[in-house]
């Protein structure tokens, strides 16, 4: 049982935490702006590399570099919305979706031009398990990932439930036309949506770099499971995105459990296929997701 927890449950929860942060941003952008943001993964990568630049320049740990990376990603996100998406605000959603593909390519190209294409670690060396948690193999990075996720999710909950802008975001998500009629400033809500989405995206990218390595394509590679997590939980439902991310992360890790023999039930190389399979099944069986969100 201990080995099962160490090899499958703990990695699943860590991976699910990263998925959850990314899926919340995707879900909120879709519910308020009404389009699937395919540049979200590359915003994750951008945030991770901005943090890497701070780590290299000042020698700070990645968590200490996170605030500057969040600010940089928010600034980039607002600029992208202003110059790439706002001109198409009244166009059909497919137009903005195509624009988001172009933005994703530009962000990725800029990252490769500035930082190169080779994988980079935040910190050199091996991160051994903490002895105080024996017999569980919990590394310091696992604690960092889960704690940062909990802090950000709690902050999001307080924003959505205790602030005027949070309530306005929820109102616009439920019915944008009614929100406009009641005097809610839609452009202000849209700006805050990008701020929240960028913060969560950058944090997810940084945590991915802490867990593995920084790579220019890492955000793009995570885009499918993030969308799968958002759809699994219910588009437009931030808490559903959290649930979907955790469930998907654990399922992906459990898929390689040697269920019928000594070999993995599904090869670890095909874990991403689990996300695709869940995505297809949910779109067919329950397109509104577990918590009854919007339908694509």
C-alpha positions in Angstrom: 0.0 0.0 0.0 2.8 2.4 0.8 4.4 1.8 -2.6 1.1 2.3 -4.2 0.7 5.7 -2.5 4.3 6.7 -3.2 4.3 5.7 -6.9 0.8 6.6 -8.0 -1.3 8.6 -5.5 1.2 11.3 -4.6 2.4 11.9 -8.2 -1.2 12.0 -9.2 -2.2 14.6 -6.7 0.9 16.7 -7.6 0.1 16.5 -11.3 -3.6 17.1 -10.6 -2.7 20.3 -8.8 -0.9 21.7 -11.8 -3.8 20.6 -14.1 -6.3 22.3 -11.7 -4.5 25.7 -11.9 -4.4 25.6 -15.6 -8.0 24.4 -16.0 -9.4 27.1 -13.8 -8.0 29.8 -16.1 -9.2 28.0 -19.3 -12.7 27.6 -17.7 -13.0 31.2 -16.6 -11.9 32.6 -20.0 -14.3 30.4 -21.8 -17.2 31.3 -19.5 -16.7 35.0 -19.7 -15.1 35.7 -23.1 -16.9 32.7 -24.8 -13.9 31.2 -26.6 -11.4 28.4 -26.1 -8.0 30.0 -25.4 -5.4 27.8 -27.1 -2.6 30.1 -26.1 -3.2 29.4 -22.4 -0.5 26.7 -22.3 2.1 29.0 -23.8 1.2 31.6 -21.2 2.1 29.0 -18.7 5.4 28.5 -20.4 6.1 32.2 -20.6 5.5 32.6 -16.8 7.8 29.7 -16.1 10.6 31.2 -18.2 10.2 34.7 -16.7 10.7 33.1 -13.3 13.7 31.2 -14.7 15.2 34.6 -15.8 14.7 35.9 -12.3 16.3 32.8 -10.8 19.3 33.1 -13.0 19.7 36.9 -12.5 19.3 37.0 -8.8 19.9 33.5 -7.6 16.4 33.3 -5.9 14.5 30.1 -5.5 11.6 29.7 -8.0 8.9 30.4 -5.4 10.6 33.7 -4.5 10.7 34.5 -8.2 7.0 33.7 -8.7 5.6 37.2 -7.9 7.7 38.9 -10.6 6.8 36.2 -13.0 3.1 36.6 -12.3 3.3 40.3 -12.9 5.2 39.8 -16.1 2.7 37.3 -17.4 -0.3 39.5 -16.4 1.3 42.4 -18.3 1.8 40.1 -21.4 -1.7 38.7 -21.1 -3.4 42.2 -21.0 -1.3 43.4 -23.9 -2.3 40.3 -25.9 -6.0 40.9 -25.2 -5.7 44.5 -26.1 -3.9 44.0 -29.5 -4.8 40.4 -30.5 -8.3 39.7 -29.1 -10.2 42.9 -28.5 -10.4 43.9 -32.2 -12.3 40.6 -32.7 -14.5 40.9 -29.6 -17.7 41.1 -31.7 -16.6 38.6 -34.3 -17.6 34.9 -34.3 -15.8 32.9 -31.6 -13.9 30.8 -34.2 -12.1 34.0 -35.3 -10.8 34.6 -31.8 -9.9 30.9 -31.4 -7.8 31.1 -34.6 -6.2 34.3 -33.3 -5.3 32.4 -30.1 -3.5 29.8 -32.1 -1.4 32.6 -33.7 -0.7 34.1 -30.3 0.5 30.7 -29.0 2.9 30.3 -31.9 4.3 33.8 -31.4 4.8 33.3 -27.6 6.5 29.9 -28.2 8.8 31.4 -30.9 9.7 34.3 -28.6 10.6 31.9 -25.8 12.8 29.8 -28.1 14.5 32.9 -29.5 15.2 34.3 -26.0 16.0 31.2 -23.9 16.8 28.6 -26.5 15.3 25.1 -27.0 17.2 23.0 -24.5 15.5 21.8 -21.3 16.6 23.8 -18.3 16.2 23.1 -14.5 15.4 25.7 -12.0 17.8 24.1 -9.5 20.6 21.7 -10.3 20.9 18.4 -8.5 18.6 15.7 -7.0 15.7 16.5 -4.7 15.6 13.6 -2.2 12.5 12.6 -0.2 12.1 14.3 3.1 13.0 11.9 6.0 10.4 13.4 8.3 7.6 11.9 6.1 9.0 8.4 6.0 7.9 5.8 4.8 6.2 8.1 2.3 8.4 9.5 -0.4 7.4 13.2 -0.3 9.9 15.6 -1.8 10.1 19.3 -0.9 8.9 20.2 -4.4 5.7 18.2 -3.8 4.9 20.2 -0.7 5.6 23.5 -2.6 3.3 22.5 -5.5 0.4 21.5 -3.3 0.8 24.5 -0.9 1.0 27.0 -3.7 -2.1 25.5 -5.3 -4.1 25.6 -2.1 -3.1 29.2 -1.5 -4.0 30.3 -5.0 -7.3 28.4 -5.0 -8.2 29.9 -1.6 -7.4 33.4 -2.9 -9.5 32.8 -5.9 -12.4 31.6 -3.7 -12.2 34.8 -1.7 -12.0 36.9 -4.8 -15.1 35.4 -6.3 -17.2 35.4 -3.2 -16.0 38.4 -1.1 -15.3 41.1 -3.7 -17.4 43.2 -6.1 -15.3 42.3 -9.1 -15.6 38.7 -8.2 -19.3 38.8 -8.0 -19.4 40.8 -11.3 -17.3 38.0 -12.9 -19.7 35.4 -11.7 -22.7 37.5 -13.0 -21.1 37.9 -16.4 -20.3 34.2 -16.6 -23.9 33.4 -15.9 -25.4 35.9 -18.3 -23.3 38.5 -20.1 -26.2 40.4 -21.6 -28.0 40.7 -18.3 -24.7 41.8 -16.6 -24.4 44.6 -19.2 -28.0 45.7 -18.6 -27.5 45.9 -14.8 -24.5 48.3 -15.4 -21.6 45.9 -14.8 -18.5 47.2 -16.7 -17.8 44.3 -19.0 -14.3 45.6 -20.1 -13.2 45.8 -16.5 -14.5 42.3 -15.8 -12.7 41.0 -19.0 -9.5 42.7 -17.8 -9.8 41.0 -14.4 -10.5 37.7 -16.1 -7.2 37.9 -17.9 -5.4 38.9 -14.7 -6.7 35.9 -12.9 -6.2 33.6 -15.8 -2.6 34.8 -16.3 -1.7 34.5 -12.6 -3.0 30.9 -12.5 -1.4 30.0 -15.8 2.0 31.4 -14.8 1.8 29.6 -11.4 1.0 26.3 -13.2 3.9 26.8 -15.5 6.4 27.5 -12.7 5.2 24.5 -10.7 5.6 22.4 -13.8 9.2 23.6 -14.1 9.7 22.8 -10.4 8.3 19.3 -10.8 10.2 18.5 -14.0 12.2 20.7 -16.4 11.6 23.9 -18.3 10.9 23.2 -22.0 9.5 25.6 -24.7 6.8 23.1 -25.5 5.8 22.1 -22.0 2.7 24.4 -21.9 1.5 23.2 -25.3 2.0 19.6 -24.2 -0.2 20.3 -21.1 -2.9 22.1 -23.1 -4.9 18.9 -23.9 -5.1 17.5 -20.3 -5.9 21.0 -19.0 -8.9 21.3 -21.4 -9.9 17.8 -20.5 -9.8 18.7 -16.8 -11.9 21.8 -17.5 -14.5 19.9 -19.4 -14.5 17.0 -16.9 -15.3 19.4 -14.1 -17.7 21.6 -16.1 -16.7 24.6 -18.2 -17.3 27.8 -16.4 -17.1 26.2 -13.0 -13.8 27.1 -11.3 -14.5 24.5 -8.5 -15.3 21.9 -11.2 -11.9 22.7 -12.8 -10.2 22.0 -9.5 -12.0 18.7 -9.2 -11.4 17.8 -12.8 -7.7 18.5 -12.6 -7.2 16.4 -9.5 -9.3 13.5 -10.8 -7.5 13.5 -14.2 -4.0 13.7 -12.6 -4.7 10.7 -10.4 -6.3 8.7 -13.2 -3.3 9.4 -15.5 -0.9 8.1 -12.9 -3.0 5.1 -11.9 -3.2 4.1 -15.6 0.3 2.8 -15.4 -0.4 0.6 -12.4 0.5 -3.1 -13.1 -3.1 -4.3 -12.7 -3.0 -7.6 -14.6 0.7 -8.4 -14.7 4.1 -7.1 -13.7 4.0 -4.7 -16.7 2.2 -1.3 -16.5 -1.5 -1.6 -17.5 -0.9 1.3 -19.9 2.6 2.4 -20.9 3.6 5.7 -19.2 4.3 7.0 -22.7 0.6 6.9 -23.4 -0.6 8.8 -20.3 -1.6 11.8 -22.5 -3.9 9.5 -24.3 -5.9 9.0 -21.1 -6.6 12.7 -21.1 -7.8 12.5 -24.7 -10.0 9.5 -24.0 -11.6 11.2 -21.0 -12.2 14.3 -23.1 -13.9 12.3 -25.8 -16.0 10.3 -23.3 -17.1 13.4 -21.4 -18.1 15.3 -24.6 -20.2 12.3 -25.7 -21.6 11.1 -22.3 -21.9 14.3 -20.2 -20.7 17.4 -22.2 -21.8 19.7 -19.3 -19.2 18.1 -17.0 -19.4 16.8 -13.5 -20.7 20.1 -12.0 -23.0 21.0 -14.9 -21.0 23.7 -16.7 -21.3 25.1 -20.1 -21.4 22.9 -23.2 -18.8 23.5 -26.0 
